[in-house]
Amino acid sequence: MSSSHSVNHARFTFAGALVTLGIVFGDIGTSPLYVMKAIIGDDVISPELVLGGLSCVFWTLTIQTTFKYVFLTLRADNNGEGGIFALYALVRRRAKWLTVPAMIGGCALLADGIITPSISVTSAVEGFRIHQPSIPVIPIVIGILSLLFLFQRLGTSVVGKWFGWIMVVWFGVLAVLGASQISSNWGVFKALSPHYAVNLLINYPGGVWLLGAVFLCTTGAEALYSDLGHCGRKNIQVSWVFVKAALIINYFGQGAWLLNLQGQHLGDRNPFYFIMPEWFLIPGIVLATFATIIASQALISGSYTLISEAVRLNLWPKVSIVYPTAQRGQLYIPSINWLLYVGCIFIVLYFKESAHMEAAYGIAITLAMISTTVLLHNYLFRHRWNLGVISLVIGLFLTVEMLFLLANTAKLLHGGMVVILIGGVLFTIMFVWYNARVIKNRFTEFTKIGPFIETIKELSEDTTVSKYATNLVYLTSADHSQDVETKVIYSILRKQPKRADIYWLVHVDWIDAPHTLEYSVNQLLPGKVFKIDFKIGFRVEPKINLYLRQVVEELAAKNEVDLLSRYPSLRKNNVMGDFRFVVIDRVLNYDYDLSFKEELVLRIYEIIQKFALNDQKAFGLDSSNVAVETVPLIMQGQKETKLKRCSV
């Protein structure tokens, strides 16, 4: 989730804390708008329900948000970066199956990016009904969301500096409003005892199912971890003290107000707005609307970051990524922006009321939290934590989260299936894309380039062959400096002999360190054949065309390569030689037997690929100098067909 500010990540600073309040705590900070209303629901207001609900909220914020995320998970940073894919990058080498929880968590967070703006903005706008019951909520919400998503392409640097101050005011107002009500019923502090939470879950009719509503108080915790790279651990941890205090005071203030209504039904009343003085109602609703817009902005920006990481980790199709400003973390993905927008509008039109949206809210983010717990378990093992401590900590988290998941299953028939379907579609895309690349890589054949060097040299000097380019560049996936794909040799020597003065083999290695950008050069034939290896972090923009140009210019400056054109008329005028890229696309051939699952995955992959960026755009190549060649996915091993020659 983007920030336009430069933040010192190593220590706590006031500026860093301000940025943190603006982009990290928006989601969790707007939860008081609907949590207590969701907990009470249609039940008769009673001390058992109110105190039990408050106790569950307090201990959820303590165990899940404070202990799991703020204290523990923020330590699982990948060179300062956080989020489920950053955590996955740290542990994926422990076991291949860890890709599955990473996919589930990523898809769940994307689904959360659809439901959170919808419910947050709707809850805020519904507050105007207290003053004007006939206000058209849905058109206003759609208007706000439309402006929000249209604004994304400009970046958030213009308004980013205001977000922090608005959220400071927001959390201050939460605390003041809560404190003004607590004095009417000090007994509300009994809810600090876990006894009331346990009593609600065990003795209150349907108490366990109320956890589905309680869970709404911690839905922003996963986003908190995702923003580690933009704000820094210290800024998040220190700011959380202020945020949690404001949230708890407000929740307990709502609880005190509810305790004064014992024996009644809540009806359409929202405790959040009814604890406001009448004179503050309109300013309070306006402030709440701004807070929900900020929370939505953070989730939308976070979705861009999530997808950009997924693309680099080969978990999502290549998509167009735009960088509206020069600030770190500022990015915009048009396809994801409009996917989220259409999803939000659908949710608003389908559910119409925030109370109905609550039924769909929580399931996806519970799955994301469980996925993070699974990956965190492997991270703690990797860092050699005591086995008993790991078992105790992970067991606590999984117990709490499985209870929340169980409670949220009650929402499946009341709108929860909508989010499951959205997440299911997203998971299918990730699963197919990842596994199709695994299948393709399995059939990729490599060969040593050494035996072909002399032939390539002779081809380069054979003037009877028309020159293809001065500099011919191939993208290769071969990790070893002496290896190359068989298809590259096939393209140079057999498919159409390609004479060039210099051959460049470019290999891009996406590595787990998020901001790495390094290269190495191996001269396979001095001045004639080069292997360039780029090491690029999964948060670095892949501008291979630009990077390669910088590399060859450095080599030319050291007289390791001659970049001038070999044509005499151009060379005498110091004209640089041309560069031409060849991209080889492997397509599924029809004369090879694959398993049903593999063939199905590859067929769906081909459909998805039609909507994804091609390699030349994804790697930032100059499309005017790119030739695309198609070769069969499987070059060898096809079943032999026996042909019988007939006499004429």
Stockholm file with secondary structure:
# STOCKHOLM 1.0

chainA/1-648         MSSSHSVNHARFTFAGALVTLGIVFGDIGTSPLYVMKAIIGDDVISPELVLGGLSCVFWTLTIQTTFKYVFLTLRADNNGEGGIFALYALVRRRAKWLTVPAMIGGCALLADGIITPSISVTSAVEGFRIHQPSIPVIPIVIGILSLLFLFQRLGTSVVGKWFGWIMVVWFGVLAVLGASQISSNWGVFKALSPHYAVNLLINYPGGVWLLGAVFLCTTGAEALYSDLGHCGRKNIQVSWVFVKAALIINYFGQGAWLLNLQGQHLGDRNPFYFIMPEWFLIPGIVLATFATIIASQALISGSYTLISEAVRLNLWPKVSIVYPTAQRGQLYIPSINWLLYVGCIFIVLYFKESAHMEAAYGIAITLAMISTTVLLHNYLFRHRWNLGVISLVIGLFLTVEMLFLLANTAKLLHGGMVVILIGGVLFTIMFVWYNARVIKNRFTEFTKIGPFIETIKELSEDTTVSKYATNLVYLTSADHSQDVETKVIYSILRKQPKRADIYWLVHVDWIDAPHTLEYSVNQLLPGKVFKIDFKIGFRVEPKINLYLRQVVEELAAKNEVDLLSRYPSLRKNNVMGDFRFVVIDRVLNYDYDLSFKEELVLRIYEIIQKFALNDQKAFGLDSSNVAVETVPLIMQGQKETKLKRCSV
#=GR chainA/1-648 SS CCCCSCCCSSSCCHHHHHHHHHHTSHHHHTGGGTHHHHHHTTSBCCHHHHHHHHHHHHHHIIIIIIIIIIIIGGGCCBTTBCSHHHHHHHHTTTCGGGHHHHHHHHHHHHHHHHHHHHHHHHHHHHGGGGTCTTCCHHHHHHHHHHHHHHHGGGCSHHHHHHHHHHHHHHHHHHHHHHHHHHTTCGGGGGGGSHHHHHHHHHHSTTTGGGHHHHGGGGTTHHHHHHTHHHHCHHHHHHHHHHHHHHHHHHHHHHHHHHHTTTTSBCTTCCHHHHTSCGGGHHHHHHHHHHHHHHHHHHHHHHHHHHHHHHHHTTSSCCCCCBCCSSSTTCCBCHHHHHHHHHHHHHHHHHHCSHHHHTTTSSHHHHHHHHHHHHHHHHHHHHTTCCHHHHHHHHHHHHHHHHHHHHHHGGGGGGTHHHHHHHHHHHHHHHHHHHHHHHHHHHTCCEEESHHHHHHHHHHHHCTTSCEEEEEEEEEECCCSTTEEEHHHHHIIIIISCCEEEEEEEEEEEEESSTTCEEEEEEEEETTTEEEEEEEEETTSCCCHHHHHHHHHHHHHHTTSSCCBCSSHHHHTTTCBCCEEEEEEEEECCSSSCCCHHHHHHHHHHHHHHTTSCCHHHHTTCCGGGEEEEEEESCCSCCCCCCCCCCCC
#=GC SS_cons         CCCCSCCCSSSCCHHHHHHHHHHTSHHHHTGGGTHHHHHHTTSBCCHHHHHHHHHHHHHHIIIIIIIIIIIIGGGCCBTTBCSHHHHHHHHTTTCGGGHHHHHHHHHHHHHHHHHHHHHHHHHHHHGGGGTCTTCCHHHHHHHHHHHHHHHGGGCSHHHHHHHHHHHHHHHHHHHHHHHHHHTTCGGGGGGGSHHHHHHHHHHSTTTGGGHHHHGGGGTTHHHHHHTHHHHCHHHHHHHHHHHHHHHHHHHHHHHHHHHTTTTSBCTTCCHHHHTSCGGGHHHHHHHHHHHHHHHHHHHHHHHHHHHHHHHHTTSSCCCCCBCCSSSTTCCBCHHHHHHHHHHHHHHHHHHCSHHHHTTTSSHHHHHHHHHHHHHHHHHHHHTTCCHHHHHHHHHHHHHHHHHHHHHHGGGGGGTHHHHHHHHHHHHHHHHHHHHHHHHHHHTCCEEESHHHHHHHHHHHHCTTSCEEEEEEEEEECCCSTTEEEHHHHHIIIIISCCEEEEEEEEEEEEESSTTCEEEEEEEEETTTEEEEEEEEETTSCCCHHHHHHHHHHHHHHTTSSCCBCSSHHHHTTTCBCCEEEEEEEEECCSSSCCCHHHHHHHHHHHHHHTTSCCHHHHTTCCGGGEEEEEEESCCSCCCCCCCCCCCC
//
